Amino acid sequence: MARNTPEGTGPMHVPFGHVVANEKWRGSQLVQGMQGKIKIVFEDGLTPVDFYLSSRSCILYVTEADLVAGNGYRKRLVRVRNSSNLQGIVIVEKTQMSEQYFSAIQKFTVLDLGMVLLPVASQMEASCLIIQLVQEQTKEPRKNPFLSKKRTQVPELSLLRTVQQIPGVGKVKAPLLLQKFPSIQRLSNASIRELEPVVGQAVAQHIQEFFTQPH
């Protein structure tokens, strides 16, 4: 298996249908929830990455304790965001204890970094989500890498889940929005007039408030 670069954000060889996990998660509830459903390979020295879904997409997991402890998690996110090799998906434990800190990480991740953020209530829920992301990737037929530069389905699925978290949007309106505004940047720059035909006036205002509220 290919090793990481010294910065920890280099490409990692991930066998098809597998996930490569940071050694620190061995024995955790998160990994136990995945065992038997997908194949897991443990690697040392994956910092700042927690899980690799493929050679180019990875997961950064922010625990309830990370959120409560302050902004230390931000350095990890920025390192992955600045890596041209990786598409990072941020999974965050949103619990009663960490809820008050959630809007800050949501704004930082989605608006400042333009990354995908997926909230989960527990490690067990996160393990189901990671299984779903890996399975989504294995559904995609192998394509000629010289012909296809299309993104994998993983970022698209994750982007959809992120847009669903915006107040008032939900599962029905999120796909409609992404048809017209296919990235977080496009969506955040859309005017109420552009949004209204897709989601109606009230939700259009929710979306604009979400992207314009101060951090």
Secondary structure, 3 states (H helix, E strand, C coil): CCCCCCCCCCCCCCCCCEEEEEHHHCCCHHHHHHECCEEEEEECCCCCCCEECCCCEEEEEECHHHHHHCCCHHHHHHHHHCCCCCEEEEEEECCCCCHHHHHHHHHHHHHHCCCEEEEECCHHHHHHHHHHHHHHHHHCCCCCCCCCCCCCHHHHHHHHHHHHCCCCCHHHHHHHHHHHCCCHHHHHHCCHHHHHHHHCHHHHHHHHHHHHCCC
